[in-house]
Amino acid sequence: MAESKLSELSMDFAVNISKLCDSIKICEKLAGHDGVWYATNIEIHDYVKAFRTLHVSADGRRAFNPTAQRLWFNYNDKNYKIEPGQSLFTD
């Protein structure tokens, strides 16, 4: 019984090491690029929470950012940045 548990632990460890190596490879590819946002989990959480409060008109042409955070979004294949407390009219 103990050998089977040890064997299971060894397999789990090998799988986890493999996943870690894959993660490291992905991080190495993403490192050092200006277009990548390097953020902590809480920064991502706070951004998503702020983004969800963005007010967009029914036709999608006007947006209002009620938060204290700069937000970005894409509309009709064009990227937009909207500052805190600002309204923006899209093309």
Helices and strands as residue ranges (DSSP letters): H 2-30, H 41-51, E 55-56, E 62-64, E 71-75, E 78-82, E 87-89
